[in-house]
Amino acid sequence: MRTWMPGIKPGMTMLQVRMALPSEIDVAIIGAGAAGIGAARALEGKGLSVLILEARDRLGGRAYTRELENGIVFDVGCGWLHSADKNKFVGIAETLGFEIDRGRPHWSQQTYNIGFPQKDREDYLNEMDAFYDRAEAAAKSGKDRPASELLLPGNRWNAMLNCISTYINGVELDRVSILDMNAYEDTEVNWRAKRGYGALVAAYGAPCPVAFDTKVTLIDHSSRRIRIETSRGTITAAKVIVTVPTNLIANESLRFHPALPEKVAAARSLPLGLADKVMLALDDDGDALPKDGHLRGSITKAGTGSYHLRPKGLPAIEGYFGGRFARELENAGDGAMAAVAIDEIVGLLGSDYRRKLRPIASSAWEHDPFATGSYSYALPGHAGERAKLATPLDGRIFFAGEATSPNFFSTCHGALESGIRAAKEVVGAESEIAAGR
Ligand SMILES: Cc1cc2nc3c(=O)[nH]c(=O)nc-3n(C[C@H](O)[C@H](O)[C@H](O)COP(=O)(O)OP(=O)(O)OC[C@H]3O[C@@H](n4cnc5c(N)ncnc54)[C@H](O)[C@@H]3O)c2cc1C
């Protein structure tokens, strides 16, 4: 019986795993994000040696929790357990003793009604519902178009609908496929893990055998055994599960030999949109603001922040930016996002907040070489590419990652499910070999 991973056991330190890369393995998984971890956990006990090759020095990929001062938990990547009533991470959290905060998000509210009176909010929410109804009706025709074509010319809420798209899709509506947007399954139940979503994903991945600081550069599948070139040497595998973000397949920072032009084309049709966050510590009377309050920076611009006041009751405000505006702010360098966030909050809550707010952390996902963006969207006309990217090759190379999920793409639980699906495909291919097919 082959072991889970000879020589590498659950509980080993990263240093131990850094010391030796085995020369061969049954299944190599590229990437220790939710998808890679999902695949590795699903392969436990299947009699296969498994190793995750991870470029970073940590688990989780785009799921990453940092603990900041005063107990402030910062989910640098995913924070919300979306579609929580169907999200496998909820059960995992319960098993691992992670407390779930079942409080609903306040995205559609505006604390104190500042700058966004209730009457206007109702008007906007009606228009948003109508927009998504039009999208559903348009998707039924089966013909794909940019989602921006569903905006009503001259409607006062178009900028806000575009802004919401930058948060949901990481891009403005002119880049988004109507068919893909409509395929997303949103049950509108959104919860949080109190200790952080990234911490939950890392805890779930803790038993997995991982070689950290191991960047894969080439997957050579020209021979019977697959040769994987990494920054720490070469390893061969019978099967490979690729879970890296689409942009890294699209720009061929991870290459295949022979080349896989169909996979590269699919990945290019599913680029990563951009979303970034900034965490501001709230000094002085932090309690004056309501727990889990919410403010929208502006209701007339697509480029504006969404502010979560005292998230989980913590003395902080978390700002969220998306799309072109997030890119501008990332490119403007350190402090640019925090400066905009503070200006917008001061504009709403008053000049006292310039003294009370202090930037303590922010993200820059586009500049992160192992992500180069936040989550995938499908370009108009390319909704079908998720299935193409997900399709295994020759029963030897398998593809997972959030972008391959048919209904929960762009999310962490979608990534997890895709990894489980790829693991099942690997086991299925093994049984076929055993049966001599
Ligand atoms: C700001 C932000 C907010 C988000 N909010 C939410 C949210 O609230 N809810 C939600 O569900 N989702 C959210 N997401 C999306 C979610 O984080 C991702 O969809 C999910 O974590 C992706 O998992 P994955 O395994 O597909 O990819 P990743 O997590 O990116 O994992 C891929 C792994 O591959 C590694 N890798 C890359 N290249 C190589 C290489 N050449 N060799 C070896 N390893 C490599 C990477 O380091 C990474 O660890 C958010 C993301 C961001 C950035």
The ligand as a Tripos MOL2 file, in Angstrom:
@<TRIPOS>MOLECULE
LIG
   53    58     1     0     0
SMALL
NO_CHARGES

@<TRIPOS>ATOM
      1 C1         -9.6860   41.0180   -1.8480 C.3       1 LIG1
      2 C2        -10.3800   39.7070   -2.0310 C.ar      1 LIG1
      3 C3        -11.6150   39.4910   -1.4550 C.ar      1 LIG1
      4 C4        -12.2740   38.2680   -1.6040 C.ar      1 LIG1
      5 N1        -13.4560   38.0740   -0.9660 N.ar      1 LIG1
      6 C5        -14.0220   36.8570   -0.9990 C.ar      1 LIG1
      7 C6        -15.1080   36.5370   -0.1470 C.ar      1 LIG1
      8 O1        -15.5300   37.3730    0.6650 O.2       1 LIG1
      9 N2        -15.6330   35.2890   -0.2080 N.ar      1 LIG1
     10 C7        -15.1340   34.3280   -1.0510 C.ar      1 LIG1
     11 O2        -15.6440   33.2080   -1.0550 O.2       1 LIG1
     12 N3        -14.0980   34.5960   -1.8670 N.ar      1 LIG1
     13 C8        -13.5210   35.8330   -1.8460 C.ar      1 LIG1
     14 N4        -12.3980   36.0630   -2.5720 N.ar      1 LIG1
     15 C9        -11.9550   35.0550   -3.5520 C.3       1 LIG1
     16 C10       -11.2410   33.8610   -2.9160 C.3       1 LIG1
     17 O3        -10.2460   34.3260   -2.0350 O.3       1 LIG1
     18 C11       -10.6210   33.0200   -4.0090 C.3       1 LIG1
     19 O4        -11.5840   32.7280   -5.0040 O.3       1 LIG1
     20 C12       -10.0710   31.6820   -3.5160 C.3       1 LIG1
     21 O5         -9.3480   31.8520   -2.3310 O.3       1 LIG1
     22 C13        -9.2170   31.0840   -4.6200 C.3       1 LIG1
     23 O6         -8.6990   29.8280   -4.2310 O.3       1 LIG1
     24 P1         -7.8470   28.9790   -5.2780 P.3       1 LIG1
     25 O7         -7.3540   27.7920   -4.5740 O.co2     1 LIG1
     26 O8         -8.6190   28.8250   -6.5340 O.co2     1 LIG1
     27 O9         -6.6330   29.9350   -5.6950 O.3       1 LIG1
     28 P2         -5.4550   30.5200   -4.7740 P.3       1 LIG1
     29 O10        -5.9430   30.7550   -3.4000 O.co2     1 LIG1
     30 O11        -4.8830   31.6700   -5.5110 O.co2     1 LIG1
     31 O12        -4.4130   29.3230   -4.7070 O.3       1 LIG1
     32 C14        -3.4780   29.0780   -5.7270 C.3       1 LIG1
     33 C15        -2.1270   28.8420   -5.0850 C.3       1 LIG1
     34 O13        -1.1800   28.5990   -6.1250 O.3       1 LIG1
     35 C16         0.0550   29.1790   -5.7400 C.3       1 LIG1
     36 N5          0.8550   29.3680   -6.9330 N.ar      1 LIG1
     37 C17         0.7260   30.2990   -7.8990 C.ar      1 LIG1
     38 N6          1.6460   30.0920   -8.8660 N.ar      1 LIG1
     39 C18         2.3740   29.0160   -8.4920 C.ar      1 LIG1
     40 C19         3.4560   28.3220   -9.0780 C.ar      1 LIG1
     41 N7          3.9640   28.6700  -10.2630 N.pl3     1 LIG1
     42 N8          3.9790   27.2610   -8.4200 N.ar      1 LIG1
     43 C20         3.4730   26.8470   -7.2080 C.ar      1 LIG1
     44 N9          2.4390   27.4970   -6.6180 N.ar      1 LIG1
     45 C21         1.8800   28.5600   -7.2630 C.ar      1 LIG1
     46 C22        -0.3580   30.4860   -5.0810 C.3       1 LIG1
     47 O14         0.6600   30.9790   -4.2460 O.3       1 LIG1
     48 C23        -1.5980   30.0520   -4.3000 C.3       1 LIG1
     49 O15        -1.2750   29.6590   -2.9860 O.3       1 LIG1
     50 C24       -11.6960   37.2580   -2.3990 C.ar      1 LIG1
     51 C25       -10.4340   37.4550   -2.9640 C.ar      1 LIG1
     52 C26        -9.7860   38.6650   -2.7870 C.ar      1 LIG1
     53 C27        -8.4100   38.8380   -3.3700 C.3       1 LIG1
@<TRIPOS>BOND
     1     1     2 1
     2     2     3 ar
     3     2    52 ar
     4     3     4 ar
     5     4     5 ar
     6     4    50 ar
     7     5     6 ar
     8     6     7 ar
     9     6    13 1
    10     7     8 2
    11     7     9 ar
    12     9    10 ar
    13    10    11 2
    14    10    12 ar
    15    12    13 ar
    16    13    14 ar
    17    14    15 1
    18    14    50 ar
    19    15    16 1
    20    16    17 1
    21    16    18 1
    22    18    19 1
    23    18    20 1
    24    20    21 1
    25    20    22 1
    26    22    23 1
    27    23    24 1
    28    24    25 2
    29    24    26 1
    30    24    27 1
    31    27    28 1
    32    28    29 2
    33    28    30 1
    34    28    31 1
    35    31    32 1
    36    32    33 1
    37    33    34 1
    38    33    48 1
    39    34    35 1
    40    35    36 1
    41    35    46 1
    42    36    37 ar
    43    36    45 ar
    44    37    38 ar
    45    38    39 ar
    46    39    40 ar
    47    39    45 ar
    48    40    41 1
    49    40    42 ar
    50    42    43 ar
    51    43    44 ar
    52    44    45 ar
    53    46    47 1
    54    46    48 1
    55    48    49 1
    56    50    51 ar
    57    51    52 ar
    58    52    53 1
@<TRIPOS>SUBSTRUCTURE
     1 LIG1         1 GROUP 0 **** ****
